[in-house]
């Protein structure tokens, strides 16, 4: 004797529970995706900030063949003031509507094209318009020119090797004729990359 099997559908309560579970699952996935996206954005911001201050690698490389520090001209002996000339501060404010911090020294530079080395006068400096607050971002550049022109005459053949903008902080403090400290900071959104570097010049004479 065959009995008919009665098929039954889902009850309203079962459908409601299923929908609630689906909504919770979707919301959980959304939260995970948002957190993942924020993490990727933060990583990208930190990488951008770090890339800006990574130019200290070149500064360290310059120091390997550098001679006596020529600017700042005095050693730090008292409290450091970012915008005070003298007492070991690398602050400079020439005519021309800009100011910043600067380190200058002689070094040996290799020319891969000519396969020769020559003594050069190297300047590392930050600069921003004097019309802007000191706390505004600045640019940092590396300038190289033949050592024969180290008197810094205005028409010297300066060659700007790079110019990095978006630097929040670049300060120089001289501790001796062969040593100076650098503080550099870059900010991208809320991500901060800060570098403190003690530079020792190696006299090649």
C-alpha positions, -999 to +999 in steps of 0.1 A: +000+000+000+015+033-011+012+063+010+014+098-004+041+117+011+030+152+020+055+178+011+057+208+034+072+243+027+092+265+050+073+282+078+074+319+082+096+316+113+121+295+094+122+321+065+126+349+090+155+331+107+172+324+074+169+360+063+182+372+096+212+348+094+219+360+058+218+397+069+242+390+098+266+372+074+264+400+048+270+426+075+300+407+089+315+404+054+310+442+049+328+450+082+357+427+072+359+444+038+358+479+053+386+469+077+406+454+050+402+485+028+412+508+056+442+486+064+453+488+027+448+525+027+469+530+059+496+508+045+497+528+013+498+561+032+527+548+054+546+536+024+542+571+008+554+588+039+583+564+043+593+569+006+597+606+012+620+603+042+640+575+026+662+601+010+683+599+042+699+569+025+715+592+000+726+615+028+743+586+046+760+576+014+773+612+009+788+610+044+810+581+035+833+602+014+826+636+031+851+660+046+847+686+074+813+701+078+812+737+065+777+747+075+765+750+102+797+768+113+794+762+151+786+734+174+755+730+195+763+741+230+729+752+244+692+746+239+683+739+202+661+765+185+648+755+151+647+790+137+677+806+154+709+811+134+741+799+151+747+777+182+748+746+160+715+752+143+715+746+105+688+773+101+693+797+072+673+826+059+689+842+028+674+868+006+650+854-019+618+848+001+625+813+015+642+797+045+649+763+061+677+741+074+710+733+057+741+711+058+771+717+035+803+697+031+828+686+006+828+650-007+839+627-035+814+620-062+817+593-088+807+599-124+795+566-139+796+580-175+832+593-174+842+566-149+860+592-128+857+607-093+858+644-085+856+664-053+823+683-051+806+707-027+773+692-015+744+710+000+714+694+017+687+718+025+650+722+033+632+753+020+598+769+023+585+803+016+590+828+044+553+837+039+544+802+052+544+792+089+574+772+100+551+742+107+540+740+070+555+712+048+588+720+030+608+706+002+643+690+006+668+691-021+704+679-027+727+703-046+761+694-060+787+716-077+824+714-084+846+720-054+864+748-071+832+769-068+828+763-030+827+801-024+790+799-033+791+827-059+756+832-072+764+822-108+781+789-098+771+758-117+747+743-092+731+710-101+700+700-081+701+662-080+666+658-065+639+679-049+615+661-026+583+679-015+559+671+012+584+670+041+569+681+074+603+684+093+639+687+083+663+701+109+701+701+112+721+702+145+759+703+144+777+685+172+813+687+158+832+696+126+826+660+114+791+653+129+756+665+127+721+652+135+692+652+112+655+650+121+631+643+092+594+637+092+567+630+066+530+627+071+504+611+047+469+615+061+473+601+096+504+580+089+537+594+102+572+584+092+600+599+114+637+595+110+665+606+134+700+602+119+734+609+134+757+616+104+795+612+107+816+627+079+846+606+070+875+630+061+891+618+029+922+640+032 
